[in-house]
Amino acid sequence: MLVLLGAILGRSAAAGAEAFPTDAVGRLIIDDQRLCTAFIISSDVRQVPDGFGGRSTVYENWLATAGHCQGGTLVFQQQSQAYTARVIGFSAGRANGGFDVMVMSFVSDKRLPALEPAFGEYPQVGDPLMLVGYGSRALMMRVGPLLRYDERGHMEIRGYASRGNSGGPVLIPGTRRVVGVGIETTLDKPEGASFIYCILATCAVKPPYTAAHIDRLKGLANFH
């Protein structure tokens, strides 16, 4: 069953602000047209030449999103701040030969909040998981139980991912621990209809949505 933002706010106050780790989540604007969600998984200090013979401190921030959110120009936007990101690498694993997840980076003049990759942590069937992602206009949170691991090792979660939610973090509710990256949702379309039909007729989405495990990021980014 879906739990929208208003319902989530009714969860135990004991979880506090840690239950809503939205400070590390932002919109990913692709070629000034498409929209996905991305999240910061690490923020590392760097010393770089300042152009005057000295050194300046900057922070290299590592982002994760869905593999199909690639494009020529990638801009990570959080409220009034926007950063141009560059692609670091991809993790393969989809049945059609595509990519599950993509890792990017950008530089900022201050350390930014990051989520905590829960490497090696595999939720059990029935465990609640929270997807955080941007819809067309607002940040959305949905909680649903893990249904199963499919033949690719991906998590199928009861719920659906709206347009723009792709690439959002899948978290253990009440924590900053991210166990997955939202990569797919299921379209409700007539049997035998092509995806072109869905583009024209705007097919509805239905449960479940699919997430790649966070372990897919191993070897693609620095984590400190």
N, C-alpha and C positions, 0 to 999 in steps of 0.2 A: 504494500500500500504506500502511495506517495505521501511524503510529509513535506509540505512547502515551508518557506521561511517563517511564516507566522506561527506555524505549529512547532517548528524547531525551537522558537523562542520560549516555548512553554516547558522545555526540558529542564532538568534539575539545575538550579543556580549554582550548585557546587562545581559544575564544570567550568563556570566563569567564562572569561574571554577566550580561553583556550579552545572552547567548543566552536568558535567561529574564526578560523584562521584565514580570514579573507584578506589580511594585509599582504599575503604573498601571492595573491591571485589577481590576474588582470586580463584584459582583452588582448588578443593577438589579431592585429589588422593586417590582412594579406593583400598586397598589391592595391591598397586603397579600396578594396571591394568586399572581399570575403571576411568573415569573422569566425575566429575560434577562441578558445580559452587557453591560457598558459599559466604556469606557476613557477615560482623561484624555488630551486632545490638547494642552492648553495650561494654564499656571497663571500668571496675570498679577497683579502687585502693584497694589493700589488704596489710596488714602487716603480715609477716610470720617469724618464727624463722630463724635466719641466721646460726645456728649451733655453734655460739660462745657466746651464752647467750644474744644476742641482737635481733633486729628485722630488717628485710629488706622490702623494698617496691617493690611489684610486681603488675601486672595488670592482672585481669581475664577478658578475652575477650569472648563474647558470639557470636556464629555463628548460622546462619540459612541456611537451604538447603531443598531440596525435601526429602520426607520420604523414597523414594526408593533408595536414595544414601547412604544407610547404608552398613557397612562392618566390617571386623575384625580390620583393620588398616586404620585410617583416617588421612591424612596429608593435612593441609591447607597451600597452597603455594602462596606467593606474591613476584614476582620477584625473588630475590636471597634468600629470607627468607622462611623457612619452619617450621611449628609447628605441633606437634602431638596433635590431638584433641580427647577429650573423649565425648561420647554421654551423654546428660543430659535427654532427653525425646523426645517423639513423640506426634503428634496430629493426632488422627484418623479422618476419615471422607470420605474415598473413598468407592465407591459402592462395590468394591471387597473385602472389609475388610482390605485393606492396610492402610498405613499412608500417610497423606498429607504432613506434614512438620516434620523436625527433627531439634533439637537444640543441639549444642555441645559447648564445651568451651576449651580454652587453655590459658596458662600463658605466658606473655611476660615481659620484663624488662622495657618497656616504654608504655605509653598510645598510642593506635592505633586509627586511624580514624574510625568512625562508622556512619552508616546511621541512619535516624530518623524514627522509626516505627510510621506510621500514623494510630494509633488505632482509630477505630470509623469513619474513613474517607472512604466513599464509592463513588468511581467515578460514574458518570452518563453514560448511554449508549451514545456512540459517543465521549466521552472524550478521548484524546490521552494518551497513556501509553507507557512507555519505558522499554523494557526488556534488561538487561545487563547480558551477559554470555560469557563463553569461548567456542569457537569452538575447532576444533582439534589443532589449532596452535595459534590463536589470540583472543583477546578480541573483542567482537562484541556488537553493540547496534542496536536495532530495535525499531521503533516507529509505533504503529498502534492503531486504535480506539477500545474502548470496545464495543463488539457486544451485550453481554447480560450476565446475571447471570443465571447459570444453576440450575437444581433442587437441587444440593448439596450446592448452594451458591457460587460456584466457578465462577471466571471471565473468559469468553471466549473473546480473543483478536485477532483481525485481524492480522495475521502474522504467522510465524512459528518459532519453537525453534529447532535449530540445535543440533547435537550430542554434548554433553558436556554442553549445556545451562541449563539443568535441575538444579533447585535450585537457579537460578539467581534471583536478585531482580527485581520487577516490580515497577517503580517509576513514580511519577508525573514529566513530563519533566521539566527541568530547576531548579529542587530542589533536596534535599537529602531525601525527604519524600518517604518512601517505603510503598506501599499499598498491595503488594502481593509477593508471591514466585512462580516462574514458576515450574509447576509439571508435565505437560503432553503436548504432541503435537499429531497431527493427522497423521496417516500413510495412504498414498495412495496405497492401495493394492487391488488386484482383489477380487470381491465378493466371499465370501466363503473360501478364502485362509486363512491358519493358520499363526500365527506369526512366525512359523518355516520357512515358505516360505519367510517371510520378512528378516529373518536372513541370509538366503542363497542368496536371490535375491536382497537384499538391497533396500527395498521399499522406495520410496520418501516420504518426509513429505509435508504436505500442511496445509493451514490455517484451523481453528484457533489454537492457543495454549491456554492452560488453566493454570490459576494461582489460588492458594489458597489465601484467604485474609489474611493480616498480623494479623488480630485478632486471628487467629489460634495459635499464639505464646503466647497469654495471659496465664499466669500461668505456663509457661514452663521455663522462664528465668527472670533474674533481669534486670530492666531497670532504669538507673539513668542518 
